[in-house]
Amino acid sequence: MMNKRELFDKALKSGSEFRDYEINNLSMVGDFFGRHPMIFKKIYRSFSSKEDSVTFEPEVGAVVNIIYSRDSDEVTVSRLDLEISFSYGRFLRFIELVELCYAEVFPIGSIVELDLELVPGRIKNSVDSNDKSLYVMIVAQKVPLENNEHLYADYAVTLWPFGLQKYTPPFFIANMMIKNMIHKGMRNETEKAYLDKIKEKIIVHEMNSFMYLRKDDLQASVNSTVNLKKKGEFDE
C-alpha cells in the first residue's frame, strides 16, 4: 500500500500534463499543500473567487505566494527560492491531484454539513430558504458520472434527515463543499483497501473530478443523475 506522497508522485507521472523534470518540485509543493488542508481550501477559494493573488504565512515553514495572471492564463506558485508556473488548466489538474491523494474520504453513512458558499444554487434551492445549515448523508464515494465516465464526483449524497425519497434523489458533492463532519460512518480495512483501489483506478484512467473543471466543460455533466456504480465496475 502506497503512502500519500507516493500516490501523489504516481499521479503526477501517470498523466501527460506534467514533464519529468518538473516532478520533484511539483511533488514538494503538492505535499506541502496536501498536509495543510486549511491552506489548500483557501487556495481553492481564492482561485474560484478570481482573486489576483493569495499569500500564506504558516506558523512553521516558509511563506507561500500564489499569483493569478488571468490575462495570460497563468498561475505562479513561489516558496523560498522555488517558483513554478502553470497554465490555468494545469493548475486545476495539479490541485485536483493533491486533493485526490491527500484528502480524507469520508465513509458511507457519514452525515456532513455543507458549506453554503460553495454548493451550487440548485442544491441550496432544494432546501427551506430559512435553513442556515444544510446536512447530507453520504451514500457513495468517488462516483463516475452517468453521462461521462471520465468524470467523477467525490460523493453521492441524500438530504438529511429525508434520505432517499421519490422526489429527493441523490446528488453530487465534492470534498471542498464539506464544512463540518457531524457523524462519521463505519470504517474498516476492507473499506480502506477499496478506496485505495478506486484512487489508483482514477489515476490510471486519468479521470477528472467535476469540481475542478472549467464551467464550460462542466455544464452538461453536473446536471447528470447519479449512476451508483457497483464497486466491481471499477475493475479492469
C-alpha positions as CSV (number, residue, x, y, z in Angstrom):
1,M,0.0,0.0,0.0
2,M,1.4,3.4,-1.1
3,N,1.5,6.3,1.3
4,K,0.0,9.7,0.2
5,R,3.3,11.1,-1.1
6,E,4.0,8.0,-3.2
7,L,0.4,8.0,-4.6
8,F,0.8,11.7,-5.5
9,D,4.1,11.1,-7.3
10,K,2.5,8.3,-9.2
11,A,-0.4,10.6,-10.2
12,L,2.0,13.3,-11.4
13,K,3.9,10.8,-13.5
14,S,0.9,9.0,-14.9
15,G,-0.7,11.9,-16.7
16,S,0.5,13.9,-19.8
17,E,0.2,17.3,-18.1
18,F,3.5,17.3,-16.2
19,R,7.0,16.8,-17.5
20,D,9.6,14.6,-15.9
21,Y,11.9,17.4,-14.9
22,E,9.1,19.1,-13.0
23,I,8.1,16.2,-10.9
24,N,10.4,16.7,-7.9
25,N,9.4,20.4,-7.4
26,L,5.7,19.7,-8.0
27,S,5.9,16.8,-5.5
28,M,7.3,19.1,-2.8
29,V,4.8,21.8,-3.3
30,G,1.8,19.4,-3.6
31,D,2.9,17.6,-0.5
32,F,3.0,20.9,1.4
33,F,-0.5,21.8,0.2
34,G,-1.8,18.3,1.0
35,R,-0.5,18.3,4.5
36,H,-2.1,21.7,5.2
37,P,-5.8,21.2,4.3
38,M,-6.9,24.7,5.5
39,I,-4.3,26.3,3.3
40,F,-5.4,24.1,0.4
41,K,-9.1,25.1,0.9
42,K,-8.0,28.8,0.8
43,I,-6.2,28.2,-2.4
44,Y,-9.4,26.8,-4.0
45,R,-11.5,29.7,-2.7
46,S,-9.0,32.3,-4.0
47,F,-8.9,30.7,-7.4
48,S,-12.7,30.2,-7.7
49,S,-13.4,33.8,-6.5
50,K,-11.0,35.2,-9.1
51,E,-8.6,36.9,-6.7
52,D,-5.4,38.3,-8.1
53,S,-3.1,36.7,-5.5
54,V,-3.0,35.0,-2.2
55,T,-0.3,34.7,0.5
56,F,0.0,32.1,3.2
57,E,2.2,32.5,6.3
58,P,2.2,29.2,8.1
59,E,3.2,29.1,11.8
60,V,6.0,26.8,10.8
61,G,7.7,26.9,7.4
62,A,8.2,29.3,4.6
63,V,5.7,31.8,3.1
64,V,3.8,30.7,0.0
65,N,2.7,33.2,-2.6
66,I,0.3,32.4,-5.5
67,I,-0.3,34.9,-8.3
68,Y,-3.2,34.5,-10.7
69,S,-2.4,36.3,-14.0
70,R,-5.7,35.9,-15.7
71,D,-4.8,37.9,-18.8
72,S,-2.0,35.5,-19.6
73,D,-3.9,32.4,-18.3
74,E,-1.0,31.7,-15.9
75,V,-0.7,30.8,-12.2
76,T,2.6,31.2,-10.4
77,V,3.4,29.5,-7.1
78,S,6.5,30.5,-5.2
79,R,8.0,29.3,-1.9
80,L,11.6,30.1,-0.8
81,D,13.7,30.0,-4.0
82,L,11.2,27.7,-5.8
83,E,8.9,29.2,-8.4
84,I,6.5,27.1,-10.6
85,S,4.3,28.4,-13.4
86,F,1.2,26.7,-14.5
87,S,-1.4,27.4,-17.2
88,Y,-4.9,27.5,-15.6
89,G,-5.7,24.1,-16.8
90,R,-2.6,22.5,-15.4
91,F,-3.0,24.3,-12.1
92,L,-6.6,22.9,-11.8
93,R,-5.3,19.4,-12.6
94,F,-2.4,19.8,-10.1
95,I,-4.7,20.8,-7.1
96,E,-7.2,18.2,-8.2
97,L,-4.5,15.5,-7.8
98,V,-3.4,17.0,-4.5
99,E,-6.9,16.6,-3.2
100,L,-7.4,13.1,-4.6
101,C,-4.2,11.8,-3.0
102,Y,-4.2,13.7,0.4
103,A,-7.8,14.5,1.4
104,E,-9.7,12.2,3.7
105,V,-12.6,10.3,2.0
106,F,-15.4,10.1,4.5
107,P,-17.1,6.7,4.9
108,I,-20.5,5.8,3.6
109,G,-23.2,6.6,6.2
110,S,-21.4,9.8,7.3
111,I,-23.5,12.9,7.9
112,V,-21.8,16.2,6.9
113,E,-22.7,19.9,6.9
114,L,-22.2,21.6,3.5
115,D,-20.6,25.0,3.0
116,L,-23.4,27.1,1.6
117,E,-20.9,29.4,-0.1
118,L,-19.5,26.6,-2.2
119,V,-22.5,24.5,-3.1
120,P,-24.3,25.2,-6.4
121,G,-27.5,27.2,-6.3
122,R,-29.6,24.3,-7.5
123,I,-28.7,22.4,-4.3
124,K,-29.4,25.3,-2.0
125,N,-32.7,25.8,-3.7
126,S,-33.8,22.3,-2.7
127,V,-34.0,23.2,1.0
128,D,-36.0,25.7,3.0
129,S,-34.6,29.2,2.5
130,N,-34.9,29.7,6.3
131,D,-32.4,26.9,7.0
132,K,-28.9,28.2,7.9
133,S,-27.4,24.7,7.6
134,L,-27.5,22.0,5.0
135,Y,-26.9,18.4,6.1
136,V,-26.5,15.4,3.8
137,M,-25.7,11.7,4.2
138,I,-23.0,10.1,2.1
139,V,-24.3,7.1,0.2
140,A,-21.4,6.5,-2.3
141,Q,-17.8,7.6,-2.8
142,K,-15.9,8.5,-5.9
143,V,-18.9,8.1,-8.2
144,P,-18.5,8.1,-12.0
145,L,-20.9,10.5,-13.7
146,E,-23.5,8.7,-15.7
147,N,-23.1,10.6,-19.0
148,N,-19.3,10.9,-18.8
149,E,-17.4,8.1,-17.1
150,H,-14.1,10.1,-17.4
151,L,-15.6,12.4,-14.7
152,Y,-16.3,11.6,-11.1
153,A,-17.8,13.2,-8.0
154,D,-16.3,12.7,-4.6
155,Y,-19.7,11.7,-3.2
156,A,-23.3,10.9,-3.9
157,V,-25.4,12.2,-1.1
158,T,-29.0,12.5,0.1
159,L,-30.6,15.3,2.1
160,W,-30.6,14.6,5.8
161,P,-32.9,13.7,7.5
162,F,-35.1,12.8,4.5
163,G,-32.8,10.2,2.9
164,L,-33.7,8.6,-0.4
165,Q,-37.2,9.6,-1.4
166,K,-39.1,9.7,-4.7
167,Y,-38.7,13.4,-5.1
168,T,-35.3,13.8,-3.4
169,P,-32.9,11.8,-5.5
170,P,-29.1,11.6,-4.6
171,F,-26.9,14.4,-5.9
172,F,-23.2,15.0,-6.3
173,I,-20.9,16.9,-4.0
174,A,-17.2,17.4,-3.7
175,N,-14.9,17.3,-0.7
176,M,-14.4,21.0,-1.0
177,M,-18.1,21.6,-0.3
178,I,-18.0,20.0,3.1
179,K,-17.9,22.4,6.0
180,N,-18.2,20.1,9.1
181,M,-18.3,16.4,9.9
182,I,-21.4,15.7,12.0
183,H,-21.3,11.9,12.2
184,K,-18.7,9.6,10.8
185,G,-19.8,6.3,9.2
186,M,-18.3,2.8,9.7
187,R,-14.7,2.3,8.6
188,N,-12.6,-0.8,8.4
189,E,-9.7,-2.3,6.5
190,T,-11.9,-3.6,3.7
191,E,-13.2,0.0,3.1
192,K,-9.7,1.4,3.2
193,A,-8.4,-1.1,0.6
194,Y,-11.4,-0.4,-1.6
195,L,-10.7,3.4,-1.5
196,D,-7.0,2.8,-2.3
197,K,-8.1,0.7,-5.3
198,I,-10.6,3.4,-6.5
199,K,-7.9,6.2,-6.3
200,E,-5.4,4.2,-8.3
201,K,-8.1,3.5,-11.0
202,I,-8.9,7.2,-11.2
203,I,-5.2,7.9,-11.7
204,V,-4.6,5.2,-14.2
205,H,-7.6,6.1,-16.3
206,E,-6.9,9.9,-15.9
207,M,-10.4,10.7,-14.7
208,N,-11.3,14.2,-13.6
209,S,-13.2,15.5,-10.7
210,F,-16.2,17.6,-11.8
211,M,-15.2,20.2,-9.1
212,Y,-12.0,21.1,-11.0
213,L,-13.4,21.5,-14.5
214,R,-14.0,24.9,-16.0
215,K,-17.6,25.9,-16.2
216,D,-17.9,25.4,-19.9
217,D,-16.6,21.8,-19.6
218,L,-18.8,21.1,-16.6
219,Q,-22.2,22.4,-17.8
220,A,-23.5,19.1,-19.3
221,S,-22.1,16.9,-16.5
222,V,-23.4,18.5,-13.3
223,N,-27.0,18.0,-14.4
224,S,-26.5,14.3,-14.8
225,T,-28.3,11.9,-12.5
226,V,-26.3,9.8,-10.2
227,N,-25.2,6.4,-11.5
228,L,-24.4,4.3,-8.5
229,K,-21.8,2.0,-9.8
230,K,-21.2,-1.4,-8.3
231,K,-17.7,-1.5,-7.0
232,G,-16.8,-4.3,-9.4
233,E,-17.2,-1.9,-12.3
234,F,-14.0,-0.2,-11.3
235,D,-12.2,-3.4,-12.1
236,E,-10.3,-3.9,-15.4
